[in-house]
Amino acid sequence: MTGVRSAAASSRRHLADPHLTLAASAALVVAAEAGYDRWTSDVWLLLEAAIAGVGLLWAWRNQERLRLVPLLALALAFELAYVAVHLASGVRGDLDSRAIYGRYGQSLLDGHYPRSEYPVGAVVLFALEALINGTHSRTPNALVMIPFQLVLVAAVWSVRARWSPWLAALVALWPMNAFYWEFKFDLAPAALLAAGLVLALRGRWGWSGFALGVGALVKWTPGLALLALAVWLAASRRWRDLRAHVLAFVVTIVVVYVPFLLWEPHDVLYAYRHQAGRTITPESLWYLPLHVFGLAELRTHISFSAGAPHWADVLATIAQVSLVVGILAAAAIVRNRLPAAVALASAAPVAFLLTNRIFSPQFFLVLFAAWGVGIALVARSAREQLVAGIAAATASLANAFVYPYALPHYALTWQLCSLVLFAVSFGLTAWITLRAIAGS
């Protein structure tokens, strides 16, 4: 009888172990992804989201038992298995990682700076991938992104708030972001953004500026987090920390950019000329109301211009700048409250990306990183944490069915998914912002 009780107690302990639950759900998600590769159907994708959701919900119930090292091991195993399934199935992936990244990287290795729409840091990253496999960057990109994913998970965990371990698990194992992990490079700026925010939270201002500087070299939106933190430091009269923070950022940018500018200024600056000249795309927030009034249309590809009038581009930019400036002003209001400042700094790049004229689905990796840090800092209860986590996962699910996946009747459903992703994303970001201002 004692043996039976002992066995039952052991079984209960195993069932309550969140790592085992997450490992089982991750394995089932990978199996479902293999099913999707063999028998393409939206049902497999929805099944992946449901399985991951159940695993994460069970882990949430036992989140006090989560530990960093096992979670990192799970994240590593999950992403390696995901990539392995795709390689075994012959999944070619996205055009960018399959051909474009490698071409830019190989050009740099050959002594020619490419005319690329990406910043210098991204081109250097592509060169690293080209060293591995030449212009065939599909697999190198997937593998090079894995360390950034682990850094991101560790950074969210390192917020060291009561709610951060489970949010780190959400960031590590939510499968609706996996396509972008493997076939885009936005894990790099996402990880560096989260690392920079956590270093600021620890008072390591020089290292924070460095991390955000490296992130801005790859995609410049992490620089907005630096601006918010700099405003807070100035409002709090922490001049020495402000100097260390900004100087580390500026030196990082200058040391990398100046040699390239001296070498090929025209091609280096092409990325900024190109992006500045782009107009509203169907993936952006602004397409939805403009389309209702017949002012924008999906003309060729979802990521190309929607043909909106010029005044719409101007108004979109004004709204975008106004929201970001509002968050910067809020950072001054919360002076002497560092967690609130970091939460607002996490919201600044999110507000910029959500209101951008050109919204790309891979931006969600940066959004997820920022939300992970922001929710951990402002949530007041486990229930708030869960609701916020579900909101982030819901927005990500909707985002995935804008691109790369397609529900039936795509001409209608992608617009409904776009509406959901922006509505939920704005709601979650507004909640983080207002809670930071009010104090938690």
C-alpha positions as a Markdown table, in Angstrom:
| # | Residue | x | y | z |
|---|---|---|---|---|
| 1 | Met | 0.0 | 0.0 | 0.0 |
| 2 | Thr | 2.8 | 2.3 | 0.8 |
| 3 | Gly | 4.4 | 1.5 | -2.5 |
| 4 | Val | 1.2 | 2.4 | -4.4 |
| 5 | Arg | 1.0 | 5.7 | -2.6 |
| 6 | Ser | 4.6 | 6.5 | -3.3 |
| 7 | Ala | 4.1 | 5.7 | -7.0 |
| 8 | Ala | 0.9 | 7.9 | -7.1 |
| 9 | Ala | 2.8 | 10.7 | -5.4 |
| 10 | Ser | 5.6 | 10.4 | -7.9 |
| 11 | Ser | 3.2 | 10.5 | -10.8 |
| 12 | Arg | 1.6 | 13.6 | -9.4 |
| 13 | Arg | 5.0 | 15.3 | -9.1 |
| 14 | His | 5.8 | 14.4 | -12.7 |
| 15 | Leu | 2.5 | 15.7 | -13.9 |
| 16 | Ala | 3.1 | 19.0 | -12.0 |
| 17 | Asp | 6.6 | 19.4 | -13.5 |
| 18 | Pro | 6.1 | 22.2 | -16.1 |
| 19 | His | 9.2 | 21.2 | -18.0 |
| 20 | Leu | 7.9 | 17.7 | -18.8 |
| 21 | Thr | 4.6 | 19.3 | -19.9 |
| 22 | Leu | 6.3 | 21.8 | -22.1 |
| 23 | Ala | 8.6 | 19.1 | -23.5 |
| 24 | Ala | 5.6 | 16.9 | -24.4 |
| 25 | Ser | 3.7 | 19.7 | -26.0 |
| 26 | Ala | 6.8 | 20.8 | -28.0 |
| 27 | Ala | 7.2 | 17.3 | -29.3 |
| 28 | Leu | 3.6 | 17.1 | -30.3 |
| 29 | Val | 3.9 | 20.5 | -32.1 |
| 30 | Val | 6.9 | 19.2 | -34.0 |
| 31 | Ala | 5.0 | 16.1 | -35.0 |
| 32 | Ala | 2.1 | 18.3 | -36.2 |
| 33 | Glu | 4.5 | 20.4 | -38.2 |
| 34 | Ala | 5.7 | 17.3 | -39.9 |
| 35 | Gly | 2.1 | 16.5 | -40.7 |
| 36 | Tyr | 1.6 | 19.9 | -42.1 |
| 37 | Asp | 4.7 | 19.5 | -44.4 |
| 38 | Arg | 3.3 | 16.2 | -45.7 |
| 39 | Trp | -0.4 | 17.0 | -45.9 |
| 40 | Thr | -0.7 | 20.8 | -46.1 |
| 41 | Ser | -3.8 | 21.9 | -44.2 |
| 42 | Asp | -4.6 | 24.7 | -41.9 |
| 43 | Val | -5.9 | 22.2 | -39.4 |
| 44 | Trp | -2.3 | 21.2 | -38.6 |
| 45 | Leu | -1.4 | 24.8 | -37.8 |
| 46 | Leu | -4.4 | 25.3 | -35.6 |
| 47 | Leu | -3.6 | 22.0 | -33.9 |
| 48 | Glu | 0.0 | 23.3 | -33.2 |
| 49 | Ala | -1.4 | 26.4 | -31.6 |
| 50 | Ala | -3.9 | 24.4 | -29.5 |
| 51 | Ile | -1.3 | 21.9 | -28.3 |
| 52 | Ala | 1.2 | 24.7 | -27.4 |
| 53 | Gly | -1.6 | 26.6 | -25.7 |
| 54 | Val | -2.5 | 23.6 | -23.5 |
| 55 | Gly | 1.1 | 23.0 | -22.6 |
| 56 | Leu | 1.7 | 26.6 | -21.7 |
| 57 | Leu | -1.5 | 26.8 | -19.7 |
| 58 | Trp | -0.5 | 23.8 | -17.6 |
| 59 | Ala | 3.0 | 25.3 | -17.2 |
| 60 | Trp | 1.3 | 28.5 | -16.1 |
| 61 | Arg | -0.4 | 26.6 | -13.3 |
| 62 | Asn | 2.9 | 25.4 | -12.0 |
| 63 | Gln | 5.1 | 28.3 | -13.1 |
| 64 | Glu | 6.9 | 28.7 | -9.8 |
| 65 | Arg | 8.7 | 25.4 | -10.6 |
| 66 | Leu | 10.1 | 26.7 | -13.9 |
| 67 | Arg | 13.9 | 26.8 | -14.1 |
| 68 | Leu | 16.1 | 28.6 | -16.7 |
| 69 | Val | 18.5 | 25.9 | -17.7 |
| 70 | Pro | 15.8 | 23.3 | -18.5 |
| 71 | Leu | 13.8 | 25.9 | -20.4 |
| 72 | Leu | 16.8 | 26.9 | -22.5 |
| 73 | Ala | 17.4 | 23.2 | -23.3 |
| 74 | Leu | 13.8 | 22.9 | -24.3 |
| 75 | Ala | 14.0 | 26.0 | -26.5 |
| 76 | Leu | 17.2 | 24.7 | -28.2 |
| 77 | Ala | 15.7 | 21.2 | -28.7 |
| 78 | Phe | 12.4 | 22.6 | -30.1 |
| 79 | Glu | 14.0 | 24.9 | -32.6 |
| 80 | Leu | 16.6 | 22.3 | -33.8 |
| 81 | Ala | 13.8 | 19.7 | -34.2 |
| 82 | Tyr | 11.6 | 22.3 | -36.1 |
| 83 | Val | 14.5 | 23.0 | -38.5 |
| 84 | Ala | 15.3 | 19.3 | -38.9 |
| 85 | Val | 11.7 | 18.5 | -39.8 |
| 86 | His | 11.7 | 21.1 | -42.5 |
| 87 | Leu | 15.1 | 20.0 | -43.9 |
| 88 | Ala | 13.9 | 16.4 | -44.0 |
| 89 | Ser | 10.7 | 17.4 | -45.8 |
| 90 | Gly | 12.6 | 19.6 | -48.3 |
| 91 | Val | 10.8 | 22.8 | -47.2 |
| 92 | Arg | 12.5 | 25.6 | -49.1 |
| 93 | Gly | 11.2 | 28.4 | -46.9 |
| 94 | Asp | 11.2 | 32.1 | -47.6 |
| 95 | Leu | 12.8 | 33.7 | -50.6 |
| 96 | Asp | 14.8 | 36.1 | -48.4 |
| 97 | Ser | 16.7 | 33.5 | -46.4 |
| 98 | Arg | 16.9 | 31.1 | -49.4 |
| 99 | Ala | 18.6 | 33.5 | -51.8 |
| 100 | Ile | 18.7 | 37.2 | -50.9 |
| 101 | Tyr | 20.6 | 37.1 | -47.6 |
| 102 | Gly | 23.3 | 34.8 | -49.0 |
| 103 | Arg | 23.7 | 36.9 | -52.1 |
| 104 | Tyr | 24.3 | 40.1 | -50.0 |
| 105 | Gly | 26.6 | 38.3 | -47.6 |
| 106 | Gln | 28.7 | 36.7 | -50.4 |
| 107 | Ser | 29.0 | 40.1 | -52.1 |
| 108 | Leu | 30.5 | 41.6 | -48.9 |
| 109 | Leu | 32.9 | 38.7 | -48.7 |
| 110 | Asp | 33.9 | 39.3 | -52.3 |
| 111 | Gly | 34.9 | 42.9 | -51.5 |
| 112 | His | 31.8 | 44.6 | -52.8 |
| 113 | Tyr | 29.2 | 46.3 | -50.4 |
| 114 | Pro | 25.8 | 45.2 | -51.8 |
| 115 | Arg | 23.0 | 47.7 | -52.6 |
| 116 | Ser | 20.8 | 46.2 | -49.9 |
| 117 | Glu | 17.6 | 47.4 | -48.2 |
| 118 | Tyr | 19.1 | 46.2 | -44.9 |
| 119 | Pro | 21.4 | 48.1 | -42.5 |
| 120 | Val | 25.1 | 47.4 | -42.1 |
| 121 | Gly | 24.7 | 45.0 | -39.2 |
| 122 | Ala | 22.3 | 42.8 | -41.1 |
| 123 | Val | 24.7 | 42.7 | -44.1 |
| 124 | Val | 27.6 | 41.7 | -41.8 |
| 125 | Leu | 25.3 | 39.0 | -40.4 |
| 126 | Phe | 24.6 | 37.7 | -43.9 |
| 127 | Ala | 28.3 | 37.6 | -44.5 |
| 128 | Leu | 28.7 | 35.3 | -41.5 |
| 129 | Glu | 26.0 | 33.0 | -43.0 |
| 130 | Ala | 27.7 | 33.2 | -46.4 |
| 131 | Leu | 31.0 | 32.0 | -44.7 |
| 132 | Ile | 29.1 | 28.8 | -43.7 |
| 133 | Asn | 27.5 | 27.9 | -47.0 |
| 134 | Gly | 28.1 | 30.6 | -49.7 |
| 135 | Thr | 25.0 | 32.1 | -51.3 |
| 136 | His | 22.8 | 29.2 | -50.1 |
| 137 | Ser | 21.8 | 30.8 | -46.8 |
| 138 | Arg | 18.5 | 29.0 | -46.0 |
| 139 | Thr | 20.1 | 26.5 | -43.5 |
| 140 | Pro | 22.8 | 28.8 | -42.1 |
| 141 | Asn | 20.3 | 31.5 | -41.4 |
| 142 | Ala | 18.1 | 29.0 | -39.4 |
| 143 | Leu | 21.1 | 27.8 | -37.4 |
| 144 | Val | 22.6 | 31.3 | -36.8 |
| 145 | Met | 19.3 | 32.5 | -35.4 |
| 146 | Ile | 19.2 | 29.8 | -32.7 |
| 147 | Pro | 21.7 | 31.5 | -30.3 |
| 148 | Phe | 19.7 | 34.7 | -30.6 |
| 149 | Gln | 16.6 | 32.8 | -29.6 |
| 150 | Leu | 18.4 | 31.5 | -26.5 |
| 151 | Val | 19.6 | 35.0 | -25.6 |
| 152 | Leu | 16.0 | 36.3 | -26.0 |
| 153 | Val | 14.6 | 33.6 | -23.7 |
| 154 | Ala | 17.3 | 34.2 | -21.1 |
| 155 | Ala | 16.8 | 38.0 | -21.3 |
| 156 | Val | 13.0 | 37.7 | -20.6 |
| 157 | Trp | 13.7 | 35.3 | -17.8 |
| 158 | Ser | 16.3 | 37.7 | -16.4 |
| 159 | Val | 13.7 | 40.4 | -15.7 |
| 160 | Arg | 13.5 | 38.4 | -12.5 |
| 161 | Ala | 9.9 | 39.5 | -11.9 |
| 162 | Arg | 7.5 | 37.0 | -10.5 |
| 163 | Trp | 5.9 | 36.5 | -13.9 |
| 164 | Ser | 9.0 | 36.4 | -16.1 |
| 165 | Pro | 9.8 | 32.6 | -16.2 |
| 166 | Trp | 6.4 | 31.7 | -17.7 |
| 167 | Leu | 6.7 | 34.6 | -20.2 |
| 168 | Ala | 10.1 | 33.3 | -21.2 |
| 169 | Ala | 8.5 | 29.9 | -21.8 |
| 170 | Leu | 5.9 | 31.6 | -24.0 |
| 171 | Val | 8.6 | 33.4 | -26.0 |
| 172 | Ala | 10.6 | 30.1 | -26.3 |
| 173 | Leu | 7.9 | 27.7 | -27.4 |
| 174 | Trp | 5.0 | 29.6 | -29.1 |
| 175 | Pro | 5.0 | 27.9 | -32.5 |
| 176 | Met | 3.3 | 30.6 | -34.5 |
| 177 | Asn | 6.5 | 32.6 | -34.5 |
| 178 | Ala | 8.6 | 29.7 | -35.6 |
| 179 | Phe | 8.5 | 30.5 | -39.3 |
| 180 | Tyr | 10.1 | 33.8 | -38.7 |
| 181 | Trp | 12.7 | 32.3 | -36.3 |
| 182 | Glu | 13.9 | 30.0 | -39.1 |
| 183 | Phe | 13.5 | 32.1 | -42.3 |
| 184 | Lys | 14.0 | 35.7 | -41.2 |
| 185 | Phe | 16.7 | 37.4 | -39.1 |
| 186 | Asp | 14.6 | 39.5 | -36.7 |
| 187 | Leu | 15.5 | 37.3 | -33.8 |
| 188 | Ala | 18.8 | 39.2 | -33.7 |
| 189 | Pro | 17.3 | 42.7 | -33.0 |
| 190 | Ala | 14.6 | 41.1 | -30.8 |
| 191 | Ala | 17.2 | 39.4 | -28.6 |
| 192 | Leu | 19.4 | 42.5 | -28.4 |
| 193 | Leu | 16.5 | 44.7 | -27.6 |
| 194 | Ala | 15.4 | 42.4 | -24.7 |
| 195 | Ala | 19.1 | 42.2 | -23.5 |
| 196 | Gly | 19.5 | 45.9 | -23.6 |
| 197 | Leu | 16.3 | 46.5 | -21.6 |
| 198 | Val | 17.3 | 43.9 | -18.9 |
| 199 | Leu | 20.8 | 45.4 | -18.6 |
| 200 | Ala | 19.2 | 48.8 | -18.1 |
| 201 | Leu | 17.0 | 47.2 | -15.4 |
| 202 | Arg | 20.1 | 46.0 | -13.7 |
| 203 | Gly | 21.7 | 49.4 | -13.9 |
| 204 | Arg | 24.4 | 48.3 | -16.4 |
| 205 | Trp | 23.9 | 51.4 | -18.5 |
| 206 | Gly | 27.0 | 51.2 | -20.6 |
| 207 | Trp | 26.4 | 47.5 | -21.5 |
| 208 | Ser | 22.7 | 48.4 | -22.2 |
| 209 | Gly | 23.7 | 51.1 | -24.6 |
| 210 | Phe | 26.1 | 48.7 | -26.3 |
| 211 | Ala | 23.4 | 45.9 | -26.7 |
| 212 | Leu | 20.8 | 48.4 | -28.1 |
| 213 | Gly | 23.5 | 49.8 | -30.4 |
| 214 | Val | 24.3 | 46.4 | -31.8 |
| 215 | Gly | 20.6 | 45.7 | -32.2 |
| 216 | Ala | 20.1 | 49.0 | -34.0 |
| 217 | Leu | 22.9 | 48.1 | -36.4 |
| 218 | Val | 20.8 | 45.1 | -37.5 |
| 219 | Lys | 17.4 | 46.9 | -37.5 |
| 220 | Trp | 17.4 | 50.3 | -36.0 |
| 221 | Thr | 14.1 | 50.1 | -33.9 |
| 222 | Pro | 16.0 | 49.1 | -30.7 |
| 223 | Gly | 17.4 | 52.6 | -30.8 |
| 224 | Leu | 13.9 | 53.9 | -29.9 |
| 225 | Ala | 14.2 | 52.0 | -26.6 |
| 226 | Leu | 17.5 | 53.8 | -26.0 |
| 227 | Leu | 15.8 | 57.1 | -26.6 |
| 228 | Ala | 13.1 | 56.3 | -24.0 |
| 229 | Leu | 15.7 | 55.3 | -21.4 |
| 230 | Ala | 17.8 | 58.4 | -22.2 |
| 231 | Val | 14.8 | 60.6 | -21.6 |
| 232 | Trp | 14.1 | 58.8 | -18.3 |
| 233 | Leu | 17.7 | 59.2 | -17.2 |
| 234 | Ala | 17.7 | 62.9 | -18.1 |
| 235 | Ala | 14.4 | 63.5 | -16.2 |
| 236 | Ser | 15.8 | 61.6 | -13.2 |
| 237 | Arg | 19.0 | 63.7 | -13.4 |
| 238 | Arg | 21.2 | 60.7 | -13.6 |
| 239 | Trp | 23.7 | 62.4 | -15.8 |
| 240 | Arg | 26.6 | 59.9 | -15.3 |
| 241 | Asp | 24.4 | 57.0 | -16.3 |
| 242 | Leu | 23.0 | 58.9 | -19.2 |
| 243 | Arg | 26.4 | 59.7 | -20.5 |
| 244 | Ala | 27.5 | 56.0 | -20.2 |
| 245 | His | 24.3 | 54.8 | -21.9 |
| 246 | Val | 24.3 | 57.1 | -24.9 |
| 247 | Leu | 28.0 | 57.1 | -25.4 |
| 248 | Ala | 28.1 | 53.3 | -25.6 |
| 249 | Phe | 25.3 | 53.4 | -28.1 |
| 250 | Val | 26.9 | 56.1 | -30.3 |
| 251 | Val | 30.4 | 54.6 | -30.2 |
| 252 | Thr | 29.0 | 51.2 | -31.2 |
| 253 | Ile | 27.2 | 52.7 | -34.2 |
| 254 | Val | 30.2 | 54.9 | -35.2 |
| 255 | Val | 32.8 | 52.2 | -35.0 |
| 256 | Val | 30.8 | 49.9 | -37.3 |
| 257 | Tyr | 29.3 | 52.4 | -39.7 |
| 258 | Val | 32.2 | 54.8 | -40.3 |
| 259 | Pro | 34.5 | 52.3 | -42.1 |
| 260 | Phe | 31.6 | 51.2 | -44.4 |
| 261 | Leu | 30.6 | 54.8 | -45.1 |
| 262 | Leu | 34.2 | 55.7 | -46.0 |
| 263 | Trp | 34.3 | 52.7 | -48.3 |
| 264 | Glu | 30.9 | 52.8 | -50.1 |
| 265 | Pro | 28.8 | 55.7 | -48.7 |
| 266 | His | 26.2 | 55.6 | -51.6 |
| 267 | Asp | 25.4 | 51.8 | -51.2 |
| 268 | Val | 25.5 | 51.9 | -47.4 |
| 269 | Leu | 22.9 | 54.7 | -47.3 |
| 270 | Tyr | 20.8 | 53.0 | -50.0 |
| 271 | Ala | 19.0 | 51.1 | -47.3 |
| 272 | Tyr | 17.6 | 54.3 | -45.7 |
| 273 | Arg | 16.8 | 55.9 | -49.1 |
| 274 | His | 14.9 | 52.8 | -50.1 |
| 275 | Gln | 12.9 | 52.4 | -46.9 |
| 276 | Ala | 12.1 | 56.1 | -46.7 |
| 277 | Gly | 10.6 | 56.0 | -50.2 |
| 278 | Arg | 8.3 | 53.1 | -49.5 |
| 279 | Thr | 4.6 | 53.7 | -49.2 |
| 280 | Ile | 1.7 | 52.1 | -47.3 |
| 281 | Thr | 1.5 | 48.3 | -47.9 |
| 282 | Pro | -1.5 | 46.0 | -47.4 |
| 283 | Glu | 0.2 | 44.4 | -44.4 |
| 284 | Ser | 0.1 | 47.7 | -42.5 |
| 285 | Leu | -2.5 | 49.0 | -40.1 |
| 286 | Trp | -3.3 | 51.9 | -42.5 |
| 287 | Tyr | -4.4 | 49.7 | -45.4 |
| 288 | Leu | -7.6 | 48.5 | -43.6 |
| 289 | Pro | -9.5 | 51.8 | -43.3 |
| 290 | Leu | -8.1 | 53.1 | -46.6 |
| 291 | His | -9.3 | 50.0 | -48.4 |
| 292 | Val | -12.8 | 50.4 | -47.0 |
| 293 | Phe | -13.0 | 53.8 | -48.7 |
| 294 | Gly | -11.5 | 52.5 | -51.9 |
| 295 | Leu | -8.2 | 54.4 | -51.4 |
| 296 | Ala | -5.9 | 51.3 | -51.3 |
| 297 | Glu | -5.9 | 47.9 | -52.9 |
| 298 | Leu | -3.9 | 44.7 | -52.8 |
| 299 | Arg | -2.4 | 45.1 | -56.3 |
| 300 | Thr | 0.4 | 42.5 | -56.6 |
| 301 | His | 1.9 | 41.1 | -53.4 |
| 302 | Ile | 0.9 | 41.8 | -49.9 |
| 303 | Ser | 4.2 | 43.4 | -49.1 |
| 304 | Phe | 4.2 | 45.8 | -52.0 |
| 305 | Ser | 2.7 | 49.2 | -52.3 |
| 306 | Ala | -1.1 | 49.4 | -52.0 |
| 307 | Gly | -1.3 | 52.6 | -54.1 |
| 308 | Ala | -2.6 | 54.8 | -51.2 |
| 309 | Pro | -2.6 | 58.6 | -51.8 |
| 310 | His | 0.4 | 60.6 | -50.6 |
| 311 | Trp | -1.5 | 62.4 | -47.9 |
| 312 | Ala | -2.2 | 59.0 | -46.3 |
| 313 | Asp | 1.5 | 58.3 | -46.0 |
| 314 | Val | 2.0 | 61.7 | -44.4 |
| 315 | Leu | -0.8 | 61.2 | -41.9 |
| 316 | Ala | 0.5 | 57.7 | -41.1 |
| 317 | Thr | 4.0 | 59.2 | -40.3 |
| 318 | Ile | 2.5 | 62.0 | -38.2 |
| 319 | Ala | 0.5 | 59.5 | -36.2 |
| 320 | Gln | 3.5 | 57.2 | -35.8 |
| 321 | Val | 5.8 | 60.0 | -34.6 |
| 322 | Ser | 3.1 | 61.3 | -32.2 |
| 323 | Leu | 2.7 | 58.0 | -30.5 |
| 324 | Val | 6.4 | 57.5 | -30.1 |
| 325 | Val | 6.9 | 61.0 | -28.8 |
| 326 | Gly | 4.0 | 60.4 | -26.3 |
| 327 | Ile | 5.8 | 57.3 | -25.0 |
| 328 | Leu | 9.0 | 59.3 | -24.7 |
| 329 | Ala | 7.1 | 62.0 | -22.7 |
| 330 | Ala | 5.7 | 59.3 | -20.5 |
| 331 | Ala | 9.2 | 58.1 | -19.7 |
| 332 | Ala | 9.9 | 61.6 | -18.3 |
| 333 | Ile | 6.8 | 61.4 | -16.2 |
| 334 | Val | 7.8 | 58.2 | -14.4 |
| 335 | Arg | 11.2 | 59.6 | -13.4 |
| 336 | Asn | 12.9 | 57.7 | -10.5 |
| 337 | Arg | 10.8 | 54.6 | -11.3 |
| 338 | Leu | 13.2 | 52.3 | -13.2 |
| 339 | Pro | 10.9 | 49.3 | -13.9 |
| 340 | Ala | 8.2 | 51.7 | -15.3 |
| 341 | Ala | 10.9 | 53.3 | -17.5 |
| 342 | Val | 12.0 | 50.0 | -18.9 |
| 343 | Ala | 8.4 | 48.9 | -19.6 |
| 344 | Leu | 7.9 | 52.2 | -21.5 |
| 345 | Ala | 11.2 | 51.7 | -23.3 |
| 346 | Ser | 9.9 | 48.2 | -24.4 |
| 347 | Ala | 6.7 | 49.9 | -25.8 |
| 348 | Ala | 8.4 | 52.5 | -27.9 |
| 349 | Pro | 9.6 | 50.2 | -30.7 |
| 350 | Val | 6.3 | 48.4 | -30.6 |
| 351 | Ala | 4.3 | 51.6 | -31.2 |
| 352 | Phe | 6.7 | 52.5 | -34.0 |
| 353 | Leu | 6.4 | 49.2 | -35.8 |
| 354 | Leu | 2.6 | 48.8 | -35.4 |
| 355 | Thr | 2.0 | 52.2 | -36.9 |
| 356 | Asn | 4.6 | 51.9 | -39.6 |
| 357 | Arg | 3.6 | 52.4 | -43.3 |
| 358 | Ile | 5.3 | 49.1 | -44.0 |
| 359 | Phe | 4.5 | 46.4 | -41.5 |
| 360 | Ser | 6.2 | 43.0 | -42.0 |
| 361 | Pro | 4.9 | 39.9 | -40.2 |
| 362 | Gln | 8.4 | 39.1 | -38.9 |
| 363 | Phe | 8.3 | 42.3 | -36.8 |
| 364 | Phe | 6.3 | 40.2 | -34.4 |
| 365 | Leu | 9.6 | 38.8 | -33.1 |
| 366 | Val | 10.5 | 42.2 | -31.8 |
| 367 | Leu | 7.0 | 42.8 | -30.5 |
| 368 | Phe | 7.0 | 39.5 | -28.7 |
| 369 | Ala | 10.4 | 40.3 | -27.1 |
| 370 | Ala | 9.2 | 43.7 | -26.0 |
| 371 | Trp | 5.9 | 42.4 | -24.7 |
| 372 | Gly | 7.7 | 39.7 | -22.7 |
| 373 | Val | 9.7 | 42.3 | -20.8 |
| 374 | Gly | 6.8 | 44.8 | -20.5 |
| 375 | Ile | 4.3 | 42.3 | -19.2 |
| 376 | Ala | 6.7 | 40.9 | -16.6 |
| 377 | Leu | 7.3 | 44.4 | -15.3 |
| 378 | Val | 3.7 | 45.6 | -15.1 |
| 379 | Ala | 1.4 | 42.6 | -14.4 |
| 380 | Arg | 0.0 | 42.6 | -10.9 |
| 381 | Ser | -1.3 | 39.1 | -10.7 |
| 382 | Ala | -1.0 | 35.7 | -12.3 |
| 383 | Arg | -4.4 | 36.2 | -14.0 |
| 384 | Glu | -3.3 | 39.5 | -15.6 |
| 385 | Gln | -0.1 | 37.7 | -16.7 |
| 386 | Leu | -2.1 | 34.9 | -18.3 |
| 387 | Val | -4.5 | 37.3 | -20.1 |
| 388 | Ala | -1.7 | 39.4 | -21.4 |
| 389 | Gly | 0.2 | 36.2 | -22.6 |
| 390 | Ile | -3.0 | 35.0 | -24.4 |
| 391 | Ala | -3.3 | 38.4 | -26.0 |
| 392 | Ala | 0.2 | 38.2 | -27.4 |
| 393 | Ala | -0.3 | 34.6 | -28.6 |
| 394 | Thr | -3.6 | 35.5 | -30.2 |
| 395 | Ala | -2.1 | 38.5 | -32.1 |
| 396 | Ser | 0.8 | 36.2 | -33.2 |
| 397 | Leu | -1.7 | 33.5 | -34.5 |
| 398 | Ala | -3.6 | 36.1 | -36.5 |
| 399 | Asn | -0.3 | 37.5 | -37.8 |
| 400 | Ala | 0.7 | 34.1 | -39.1 |
| 401 | Phe | -2.4 | 33.9 | -41.2 |
| 402 | Val | -1.7 | 37.2 | -42.8 |
| 403 | Tyr | 1.7 | 35.7 | -43.9 |
| 404 | Pro | 3.0 | 33.1 | -44.5 |
| 405 | Tyr | -0.1 | 30.9 | -44.1 |
| 406 | Ala | -3.5 | 31.3 | -45.7 |
| 407 | Leu | -7.0 | 30.4 | -44.4 |
| 408 | Pro | -9.7 | 29.5 | -46.8 |
| 409 | His | -11.2 | 32.5 | -48.7 |
| 410 | Tyr | -7.9 | 34.3 | -48.2 |
| 411 | Ala | -9.0 | 37.5 | -49.9 |
| 412 | Leu | -11.3 | 38.1 | -46.9 |
| 413 | Thr | -9.7 | 36.1 | -44.1 |
| 414 | Trp | -6.3 | 37.8 | -44.2 |
| 415 | Gln | -7.9 | 41.2 | -43.7 |
| 416 | Leu | -9.9 | 39.8 | -40.7 |
| 417 | Cys | -6.7 | 38.4 | -39.3 |
| 418 | Ser | -4.9 | 41.7 | -39.8 |
| 419 | Leu | -7.7 | 43.5 | -38.0 |
| 420 | Val | -7.4 | 41.1 | -35.0 |
| 421 | Leu | -3.6 | 41.3 | -34.9 |
| 422 | Phe | -3.6 | 45.1 | -34.8 |
| 423 | Ala | -6.6 | 45.5 | -32.4 |
| 424 | Val | -5.1 | 43.0 | -29.9 |
| 425 | Ser | -1.5 | 44.3 | -30.3 |
| 426 | Phe | -2.6 | 47.9 | -29.7 |
| 427 | Gly | -4.7 | 46.9 | -26.7 |
| 428 | Leu | -1.8 | 45.0 | -25.1 |
| 429 | Thr | 0.7 | 47.8 | -25.8 |
| 430 | Ala | -1.6 | 50.4 | -24.4 |
| 431 | Trp | -2.2 | 48.4 | -21.3 |
| 432 | Ile | 1.6 | 48.0 | -20.7 |
| 433 | Thr | 2.0 | 51.7 | -21.3 |
| 434 | Leu | -0.8 | 52.9 | -19.0 |
| 435 | Arg | 0.1 | 50.4 | -16.3 |
| 436 | Ala | 3.7 | 51.7 | -16.4 |
| 437 | Ile | 2.6 | 55.3 | -16.0 |
| 438 | Ala | 0.2 | 54.5 | -13.3 |
| 439 | Gly | 2.7 | 52.4 | -11.3 |
| 440 | Ser | 2.5 | 48.7 | -10.5 |
